[in-house]
Amino acid sequence: MKKKLIGIIIICTFFQSFNVIAQPRGCDPWIVAIYKELYQRIPTVEECSIKNYNKGSWSSYDQLKELIKAYQKASVTLSPASVTGDPWITAIYKSLYQRLPNSWELNIYNYNGGSWKSYDELTSYIRDFQLNLQKNGIIIETAMLSVDKSLVAFKKDGVYIAANLLSNKNGSIIAAGGGNIVAAGGGNIVAAGGGNIVAA
């Protein structure tokens, strides 16, 4: 009986620790709960920012839920149609995150160096990519500069650490700013050439 009890405690501790790891670091628990309720997923680091929802001001769970719905609707509506890329990447982002990928997320080299054999394999690489962003507390911000180009900036702890100029077709890099627009110590966040996000 004692061995069974110890085994149950170990299993419970494992699942508790897994649950803590799966949560975005520092994300408001109501935001996490609403994303799970509405979209059956945890929010991205960017979606965890309370500033997205009435500048961080709400008076109830239901009000926050409506603010999150409005934010998600605006995110999809404002995604520029001229940003295009691999149709599987687009479909997977719609399926997993109920939104279109931004220009950086369309860069195929973010996902196993641009190599995959199946839709399911690519899905797992996209999940890993987003999880790595969350674990490192990195937020991606993009801005369209023209029909052909977008600027992508990488933000960590409220500080811009790198930027790249991208083509709106497949998110290919036109000019990498990873080496010249990086705060001290931030050079190892973005791999050379702007490929995968790596741990600090």
C-alpha positions as CSV (number, residue, x, y, z in Angstrom):
1,M,0.0,0.0,0.0
2,K,2.9,2.3,0.9
3,K,4.5,1.7,-2.5
4,K,1.3,2.5,-4.3
5,L,0.8,5.7,-2.4
6,I,4.4,6.8,-3.2
7,G,3.8,5.9,-6.9
8,I,0.7,8.0,-7.0
9,I,2.4,11.0,-5.4
10,I,5.3,10.7,-7.9
11,I,2.8,10.6,-10.9
12,C,0.8,13.6,-9.5
13,T,4.0,15.6,-9.0
14,F,5.1,14.8,-12.6
15,F,1.8,16.0,-14.0
16,Q,1.8,19.1,-11.8
17,S,5.3,20.0,-13.0
18,F,4.3,19.4,-16.6
19,N,1.3,21.7,-16.2
20,V,3.5,24.4,-14.9
21,I,5.9,24.1,-17.8
22,A,3.0,24.2,-20.3
23,Q,1.8,27.5,-19.0
24,P,3.2,30.7,-20.6
25,R,5.5,32.3,-18.1
26,G,3.9,35.2,-16.2
27,C,0.6,35.0,-18.1
28,D,-2.5,36.2,-16.3
29,P,-4.4,33.0,-15.2
30,W,-7.7,34.4,-16.6
31,I,-6.2,34.9,-20.0
32,V,-4.8,31.4,-20.0
33,A,-8.3,30.0,-18.8
34,I,-10.2,32.0,-21.5
35,Y,-7.8,30.9,-24.3
36,K,-8.3,27.3,-23.2
37,E,-12.1,27.7,-23.0
38,L,-12.5,29.6,-26.3
39,Y,-9.7,28.1,-28.5
40,Q,-8.6,24.9,-26.7
41,R,-5.0,26.1,-26.5
42,I,-2.6,28.2,-24.4
43,P,-2.1,31.8,-25.5
44,T,1.1,32.8,-27.2
45,V,3.5,35.2,-25.4
46,E,2.1,38.1,-27.5
47,E,-1.4,37.1,-26.6
48,C,-0.5,37.1,-22.9
49,S,0.3,40.8,-22.9
50,I,-2.5,42.4,-20.9
51,K,-2.1,45.6,-22.9
52,N,-3.9,43.9,-25.8
53,Y,-7.1,43.9,-23.8
54,N,-8.4,47.4,-23.1
55,K,-4.9,48.4,-22.1
56,G,-4.9,45.9,-19.2
57,S,-8.2,47.1,-17.7
58,W,-11.2,44.9,-17.2
59,S,-13.7,44.4,-14.4
60,S,-14.8,40.8,-14.8
61,Y,-13.9,37.4,-16.4
62,D,-16.8,37.8,-18.9
63,Q,-15.6,41.3,-19.9
64,L,-12.0,40.0,-20.4
65,K,-13.5,37.1,-22.5
66,E,-15.2,39.7,-24.8
67,L,-12.0,41.7,-25.1
68,I,-10.0,38.6,-26.1
69,K,-12.6,37.7,-28.7
70,A,-12.4,41.3,-30.1
71,Y,-8.6,41.1,-30.1
72,Q,-8.6,37.8,-32.0
73,K,-11.1,39.1,-34.5
74,A,-9.0,42.2,-35.1
75,S,-5.8,40.1,-35.5
76,V,-7.3,38.0,-38.3
77,T,-9.0,41.0,-40.0
78,L,-5.8,43.1,-40.0
79,S,-3.5,40.4,-41.4
80,P,-2.4,41.7,-44.8
81,A,-3.5,39.5,-47.6
82,S,-0.3,40.3,-49.5
83,V,1.8,38.3,-46.9
84,T,1.8,34.8,-48.4
85,G,3.8,31.6,-48.0
86,D,3.6,27.8,-47.8
87,P,-0.1,26.8,-47.7
88,W,0.6,24.1,-45.1
89,I,2.1,26.7,-42.7
90,T,-0.9,29.0,-43.2
91,A,-3.4,26.1,-42.7
92,I,-1.6,24.9,-39.5
93,Y,-1.5,28.4,-38.0
94,K,-5.3,28.7,-38.7
95,S,-5.9,25.3,-37.1
96,L,-3.6,25.6,-34.1
97,Y,-3.9,29.3,-33.3
98,Q,-7.0,30.5,-35.2
99,R,-5.0,33.2,-37.0
100,L,-2.9,33.7,-40.0
101,P,0.9,33.5,-39.6
102,N,2.9,36.7,-39.6
103,S,5.7,37.2,-42.2
104,W,8.4,35.8,-39.8
105,E,6.3,32.7,-39.1
106,L,6.1,32.1,-42.9
107,N,9.9,31.7,-43.1
108,I,10.2,27.9,-43.7
109,Y,13.7,27.9,-42.1
110,N,12.1,28.3,-38.7
111,Y,10.8,24.7,-39.0
112,N,13.6,22.1,-39.0
113,G,15.6,24.2,-41.4
114,G,12.8,24.1,-44.0
115,S,12.6,20.3,-44.2
116,W,9.7,18.1,-43.3
117,K,8.1,15.0,-44.8
118,S,4.4,15.4,-43.8
119,Y,1.8,17.8,-42.6
120,D,1.9,16.3,-39.1
121,E,5.6,16.6,-38.9
122,L,5.4,20.3,-39.9
123,T,2.7,20.8,-37.3
124,S,5.0,19.5,-34.6
125,Y,7.8,21.8,-35.8
126,I,5.4,24.8,-35.6
127,R,4.3,23.9,-32.1
128,D,8.0,23.6,-31.1
129,F,8.8,26.9,-32.6
130,Q,6.0,28.7,-30.7
131,L,6.9,26.9,-27.5
132,N,10.6,28.0,-27.9
133,L,9.4,31.6,-28.3
134,Q,7.3,31.3,-25.1
135,K,10.1,29.6,-23.1
136,N,12.5,32.4,-24.0
137,G,9.9,35.2,-23.5
138,I,10.3,36.5,-27.0
139,I,7.6,38.5,-28.7
140,I,7.6,38.9,-32.5
141,E,6.2,42.2,-33.9
142,T,5.8,42.8,-37.6
143,A,5.0,45.9,-39.6
144,M,4.3,46.1,-43.4
145,L,6.6,48.6,-45.0
146,S,5.3,48.1,-48.5
147,V,3.4,45.5,-50.5
148,D,6.7,43.6,-50.9
149,K,8.4,44.1,-47.5
150,S,7.8,43.8,-43.8
151,L,9.9,44.6,-40.8
152,V,10.1,42.0,-38.0
153,A,11.3,42.9,-34.6
154,F,12.1,40.6,-31.7
155,K,11.3,41.8,-28.2
156,K,12.4,40.2,-24.9
157,D,11.5,41.6,-21.5
158,G,10.1,44.8,-23.2
159,V,13.4,45.5,-25.0
160,Y,14.0,45.1,-28.8
161,I,16.9,42.7,-29.3
162,A,16.9,42.2,-33.1
163,A,15.2,43.0,-36.3
164,N,15.1,41.7,-39.9
165,L,13.7,43.0,-43.2
166,L,11.6,40.3,-44.8
167,S,9.9,39.7,-48.1
168,N,6.1,39.3,-47.9
169,K,6.5,36.3,-50.1
170,N,7.4,33.3,-48.0
171,G,9.0,35.4,-45.2
172,S,12.4,35.2,-46.8
173,I,15.1,37.5,-45.3
174,I,16.1,40.5,-47.4
175,A,18.4,42.0,-44.7
176,A,19.3,40.4,-41.4
177,G,19.6,42.8,-38.5
178,G,20.4,40.1,-35.9
179,G,24.0,41.3,-35.7
180,N,23.6,45.0,-35.7
181,I,20.4,45.7,-33.9
182,V,20.9,43.5,-30.8
183,A,21.2,44.5,-27.2
184,A,24.4,43.4,-25.4
185,G,24.1,39.7,-24.6
186,G,21.2,39.2,-27.0
187,G,23.1,38.0,-30.0
188,N,22.4,34.4,-29.2
189,I,18.6,34.7,-29.2
190,V,18.4,34.9,-33.0
191,A,20.6,32.5,-35.0
192,A,22.8,33.8,-37.7
193,G,20.8,34.5,-40.8
194,G,17.6,34.9,-38.9
195,G,16.7,31.3,-38.8
196,N,15.6,29.4,-35.7
197,I,15.1,31.0,-32.3
198,V,17.5,29.4,-29.8
199,A,17.8,29.6,-26.0
200,A,19.7,32.5,-24.5
